[in-house]
Amino acid sequence: MTERKGWSERQKDALVTGIVMLVAFGDSWVKAPNGLLTGQSTAVVASVSLLVSALLWWRRRAPGVVAAAIMVGYVIAFTPAALAVAMYTVGEHYRRSMRTLVLFGVAGCLAGVLCLLAGAPGLDVRYSAFALALILGPLVVGYAVAIRRDLATEAQGRAEAVERERNLLVERAKVGERARIARELQDVVAHRVGNIMLTASALRIGQQAKDPALGDAAELIRGEGHQALEELREVLGVLTPGRKGDLDFSTAPQPDISQLGKLVDRAERYGQPVGLRIDGHPESVPAQVQRAVHRIVQEGLGNAAKHAPGAQVEVLVDCRPDGVEVQVTNGPPPANDDMGPAQSGGNGLIGIGERVQLLDGTFSAGPYDGGYRLDAFIPHRGPNTDTDTDDRPAG
């Protein structure tokens, strides 16, 4: 639905000028001539009244000049409607200059007195008071309306300033909370994973000669721990991007399409057969898109290992001129698998969907031919492909 636009200032001026001209013309034919044109024909008075009222078209561009000219016309042909609108405009425009407002008020009263003196004899005090109220009243109303508008604008500005300050405080609180979380991860998780790696290394060295299989398993645990620390460093770098010291990992290598082979090798070491096919020219893909592709494949392989251990997985990365299409498809778990599908309470698919959406891409995941498929397309020129966004590890 199209929103209706309000009237422009020029349209409002045209409407007001037209109405005042109609009022002046009708007044000239209904009442007897007054002012300096007392005794003149109705046609002459009506013509002068229309000419004086037409000056209101320029009332916003030169309110003082127009008001002075209409005061003269008021003395000549008695045009109260035109003078009332002109005095209102003066009060609205010169609201910040009390001296100017007083000057125009005195001039308006003088014009009213001169009009009464030049008009037909016999005008009583009540008529004089009405004429002066018609001059000073619009001046005061215009001043009051303008002051109220200024106060509303200032109040809105203060409210916006308070809102900006509140948002700033919220952002500062978020930054502080992220820093606290980063410290907790650094102090607790990284320490525990480091201990696991040291234990696995000691186990590998002590058991490699006695039991090669146990030594290989220990090496696998150590490698997984090392990968977990690398991803933890990446998370800490996102949580505190500008912090120096232990939490500054901005120079750490970022995952890309070239590292998909390592993901496949690791999955196969766990007993998950994986077929990887990369088409096109991955070197031309922007770095942000490559990181997203790596995370999608990582999540797909992890999802297959949890829910269909031992099932065949096919990974397709098609680097097209307009973007990259990624498919990770796994079949059903082998019938002789006694472990059954693992249950996961993670939000990996939700995180992947958010990551792809930030890059202006599309993502879908669901059952496929008895198994499961992750399907994503990321254009090369999404809204965030030129700047880094949240590079959280999937899972």
BELQUIHU-V403888 format. One record per residue. N is the residue number from 1. RES is the residue in one small letter. SS is DSSP state (A for helix, B for strand, O for the rest). NEAR is the number of other C-alpha atoms within 12 Angstrom. D_CENTER is the distance of its C-alpha to the mean C-alpha in Angstrom with 1 decimal. Layout:
[[N	RES	SS	NEAR	D_CENTER] [N	RES	SS	NEAR	D_CENTER]]
This chain:
[[1	m	O	3	21.0] [2	t	O	4	20.5] [3	e	O	5	19.5] [4	r	O	6	22.4] [5	k	O	6	22.1] [6	g	O	9	24.2] [7	w	O	11	27.2] [8	s	O	10	27.1] [9	e	A	15	29.2] [10	r	A	17	31.9] [11	q	A	13	32.2] [12	k	A	18	32.6] [13	d	A	25	35.2] [14	a	A	22	37.0] [15	l	A	18	37.2] [16	v	A	28	38.4] [17	t	A	30	40.9] [18	g	A	24	42.3] [19	i	A	22	42.8] [20	v	A	31	44.5] [21	m	A	32	46.7] [22	l	A	24	47.8] [23	v	A	24	48.6] [24	a	A	35	50.6] [25	f	A	33	52.5] [26	g	A	22	53.3] [27	d	A	27	54.3] [28	s	A	32	56.7] [29	w	A	20	58.5] [30	v	A	15	58.8] [31	k	O	21	59.8] [32	a	O	22	62.5] [33	p	O	34	61.5] [34	n	O	39	60.8] [35	g	A	34	60.2] [36	l	A	26	62.1] [37	l	A	30	62.2] [38	t	O	25	64.4] [39	g	O	20	67.1] [40	q	O	21	65.3] [41	s	O	18	64.8] [42	t	A	24	61.8] [43	a	A	21	60.6] [44	v	A	22	60.6] [45	v	A	34	58.7] [46	a	A	33	56.1] [47	s	A	27	55.5] [48	v	A	34	55.0] [49	s	A	42	52.7] [50	l	A	33	50.5] [51	l	A	29	50.4] [52	v	A	40	49.4] [53	s	A	43	46.7] [54	a	A	35	45.3] [55	l	A	37	44.4] [56	l	A	43	41.5] [57	w	A	32	39.5] [58	w	A	27	39.2] [59	r	O	37	38.6] [60	r	O	29	35.0] [61	r	O	18	35.9] [62	a	O	19	39.1] [63	p	A	29	39.3] [64	g	A	32	42.3] [65	v	A	21	44.3] [66	v	A	32	43.8] [67	a	A	42	44.7] [68	a	A	31	47.9] [69	a	A	31	48.9] [70	i	A	43	48.4] [71	m	A	41	50.5] [72	v	A	33	53.3] [73	g	A	39	52.9] [74	y	A	47	53.1] [75	v	A	37	56.4] [76	i	A	35	57.7] [77	a	A	47	56.7] [78	f	O	44	55.2] [79	t	O	51	51.5] [80	p	A	42	50.1] [81	a	A	38	46.9] [82	a	A	47	45.9] [83	l	A	52	46.7] [84	a	A	39	44.7] [85	v	A	42	41.5] [86	a	A	50	42.2] [87	m	A	49	42.6] [88	y	A	38	39.4] [89	t	A	41	37.5] [90	v	A	46	39.4] [91	g	A	39	38.4] [92	e	A	32	34.8] [93	h	A	33	34.7] [94	y	O	30	37.0] [95	r	O	28	35.7] [96	r	O	18	35.6] [97	s	O	16	39.2] [98	m	A	18	41.7] [99	r	A	13	44.6] [100	t	A	22	43.4] [101	l	A	30	42.9] [102	v	A	22	46.5] [103	l	A	22	47.9] [104	f	A	38	46.5] [105	g	A	36	47.7] [106	v	A	21	51.2] [107	a	A	29	51.2] [108	g	A	40	50.2] [109	c	A	31	52.9] [110	l	A	24	55.4] [111	a	A	37	54.5] [112	g	A	39	55.1] [113	v	A	28	58.5] [114	l	A	27	59.5] [115	c	A	34	58.6] [116	l	A	34	60.7] [117	l	A	22	63.6] [118	a	A	24	63.6] [119	g	O	28	63.3] [120	a	O	21	66.0] [121	p	O	14	68.2] [122	g	O	13	68.2] [123	l	O	19	64.5] [124	d	O	14	64.4] [125	v	A	12	62.3] [126	r	A	12	60.0] [127	y	A	18	59.0] [128	s	A	23	58.4] [129	a	A	18	56.2] [130	f	A	19	54.1] [131	a	A	32	53.7] [132	l	A	30	52.6] [133	a	A	23	50.1] [134	l	A	30	48.7] [135	i	A	41	48.1] [136	l	A	35	46.9] [137	g	A	28	44.9] [138	p	A	31	42.2] [139	l	A	39	41.9] [140	v	A	30	41.2] [141	v	A	26	38.8] [142	g	A	28	36.8] [143	y	A	30	36.7] [144	a	A	23	35.7] [145	v	A	22	32.9] [146	a	A	23	31.4] [147	i	A	21	31.7] [148	r	A	16	30.0] [149	r	A	17	27.1] [150	d	A	18	26.9] [151	l	A	14	27.0] [152	a	A	14	24.2] [153	t	A	14	22.0] [154	e	A	14	23.0] [155	a	A	14	22.4] [156	q	A	14	18.8] [157	g	A	14	18.4] [158	r	A	14	20.0] [159	a	A	14	17.9] [160	e	A	14	14.7] [161	a	A	14	16.6] [162	v	A	14	17.7] [163	e	A	14	14.2] [164	r	A	14	13.2] [165	e	A	14	16.6] [166	r	A	14	16.3] [167	n	A	14	13.1] [168	l	A	14	15.2] [169	l	A	14	18.2] [170	v	A	14	16.5] [171	e	A	14	15.5] [172	r	A	14	19.0] [173	a	A	14	20.4] [174	k	A	16	18.8] [175	v	A	20	20.2] [176	g	A	17	23.5] [177	e	A	16	23.6] [178	r	A	23	23.0] [179	a	A	25	25.7] [180	r	A	18	28.0] [181	i	A	23	27.5] [182	a	A	29	28.3] [183	r	A	27	31.4] [184	e	A	19	32.5] [185	l	A	28	32.2] [186	q	A	28	34.0] [187	d	A	18	36.7] [188	v	A	16	37.4] [189	v	A	22	36.3] [190	a	A	28	37.1] [191	h	A	19	40.4] [192	r	A	19	41.4] [193	v	A	27	40.5] [194	g	A	26	42.5] [195	n	A	19	45.4] [196	i	A	25	45.3] [197	m	A	26	45.4] [198	l	A	21	48.4] [199	t	A	21	50.2] [200	a	A	28	49.7] [201	s	A	27	51.0] [202	a	A	19	54.0] [203	l	A	26	54.7] [204	r	A	26	54.5] [205	i	A	21	56.9] [206	g	A	18	59.3] [207	q	A	20	59.4] [208	q	O	19	59.0] [209	a	O	13	62.8] [210	k	O	13	63.7] [211	d	O	15	61.2] [212	p	A	16	59.1] [213	a	A	15	57.0] [214	l	A	21	56.0] [215	g	A	23	55.3] [216	d	A	24	53.0] [217	a	A	22	51.2] [218	a	A	27	50.8] [219	e	A	29	49.4] [220	l	A	26	46.9] [221	i	A	29	45.8] [222	r	A	27	45.5] [223	g	A	25	43.5] [224	e	A	26	41.0] [225	g	A	27	40.8] [226	h	A	24	40.1] [227	q	A	23	37.3] [228	a	A	26	35.8] [229	l	A	29	35.9] [230	e	A	26	34.2] [231	e	A	30	31.3] [232	l	A	35	31.2] [233	r	A	33	31.0] [234	e	A	32	28.0] [235	v	A	33	26.2] [236	l	A	38	27.3] [237	g	A	37	25.9] [238	v	A	28	22.4] [239	l	A	32	22.7] [240	t	O	30	24.0] [241	p	O	26	23.1] [242	g	O	17	24.4] [243	r	O	20	27.4] [244	k	O	13	30.9] [245	g	O	14	34.0] [246	d	O	19	34.5] [247	l	O	31	30.8] [248	d	O	24	30.0] [249	f	O	25	30.1] [250	s	O	24	28.0] [251	t	O	14	31.2] [252	a	O	18	32.0] [253	p	O	15	32.4] [254	q	O	29	29.6] [255	p	O	31	30.7] [256	d	O	29	30.9] [257	i	A	40	32.8] [258	s	A	24	36.0] [259	q	A	23	36.2] [260	l	A	34	36.2] [261	g	A	23	40.0] [262	k	A	23	40.0] [263	l	A	32	38.1] [264	v	A	33	40.7] [265	d	A	20	43.6] [266	r	A	25	42.4] [267	a	A	34	42.0] [268	e	A	25	45.5] [269	r	A	21	47.0] [270	y	O	24	45.9] [271	g	O	22	47.7] [272	q	O	31	44.9] [273	p	O	29	45.9] [274	v	B	35	43.1] [275	g	B	26	43.1] [276	l	B	30	40.6] [277	r	B	24	40.0] [278	i	B	26	37.8] [279	d	B	19	37.8] [280	g	B	19	36.6] [281	h	O	19	35.6] [282	p	A	29	33.5] [283	e	A	18	33.7] [284	s	A	20	31.5] [285	v	O	31	28.6] [286	p	O	30	25.7] [287	a	A	28	26.0] [288	q	A	34	22.8] [289	v	A	47	24.0] [290	q	A	39	27.4] [291	r	A	37	26.3] [292	a	A	49	24.5] [293	v	A	52	27.8] [294	h	A	41	29.9] [295	r	A	41	28.0] [296	i	A	51	28.3] [297	v	A	50	32.0] [298	q	A	38	32.4] [299	e	A	40	31.0] [300	g	A	44	33.2] [301	l	A	48	36.3] [302	g	A	38	35.7] [303	n	A	40	35.1] [304	a	A	41	38.3] [305	a	A	37	40.3] [306	k	A	28	39.3] [307	h	A	30	39.8] [308	a	O	37	42.3] [309	p	O	34	44.3] [310	g	O	33	46.7] [311	a	O	34	45.1] [312	q	O	30	44.7] [313	v	B	37	41.2] [314	e	B	30	40.2] [315	v	B	38	37.3] [316	l	B	32	36.3] [317	v	B	39	33.9] [318	d	B	29	33.7] [319	c	B	29	32.2] [320	r	O	21	31.7] [321	p	O	19	30.7] [322	d	O	20	27.4] [323	g	B	31	26.6] [324	v	B	42	28.2] [325	e	B	37	29.5] [326	v	B	43	30.6] [327	q	B	37	33.0] [328	v	B	42	34.6] [329	t	B	40	37.3] [330	n	B	40	39.9] [331	g	O	30	42.9] [332	p	O	27	44.4] [333	p	O	28	46.1] [334	p	O	22	49.8] [335	a	O	14	52.2] [336	n	O	12	54.2] [337	d	O	16	51.2] [338	d	O	12	52.3] [339	m	O	16	49.0] [340	g	O	19	46.9] [341	p	O	22	43.2] [342	a	O	19	41.4] [343	q	O	15	38.9] [344	s	O	16	35.5] [345	g	O	12	33.1] [346	g	O	16	30.4] [347	n	O	16	26.8] [348	g	A	26	27.3] [349	l	A	32	26.4] [350	i	A	20	23.2] [351	g	A	23	22.2] [352	i	A	39	23.3] [353	g	A	30	21.3] [354	e	A	26	18.1] [355	r	A	36	19.1] [356	v	A	41	19.9] [357	q	A	26	16.7] [358	l	A	28	14.7] [359	l	O	37	17.1] [360	d	O	23	16.6] [361	g	O	31	20.0] [362	t	B	24	22.0] [363	f	B	32	24.0] [364	s	B	27	26.8] [365	a	B	26	29.6] [366	g	B	20	32.6] [367	p	B	19	36.4] [368	y	B	17	38.1] [369	d	O	11	41.9] [370	g	O	16	42.9] [371	g	B	27	40.6] [372	y	B	30	36.8] [373	r	B	34	34.4] [374	l	B	40	31.0] [375	d	B	35	29.6] [376	a	B	40	26.6] [377	f	B	35	25.5] [378	i	B	41	23.1] [379	p	B	34	22.7] [380	h	O	30	23.4] [381	r	O	23	20.4] [382	g	O	25	17.4] [383	p	O	19	13.9] [384	n	O	24	15.1] [385	t	O	28	18.8] [386	d	O	17	19.1] [387	t	O	16	17.7] [388	d	O	25	18.8] [389	t	O	25	17.0] [390	d	O	29	18.6] [391	d	O	38	22.2] [392	r	O	31	23.7] [393	p	O	35	27.0] [394	a	O	35	27.3] [395	g	O	25	29.4]]
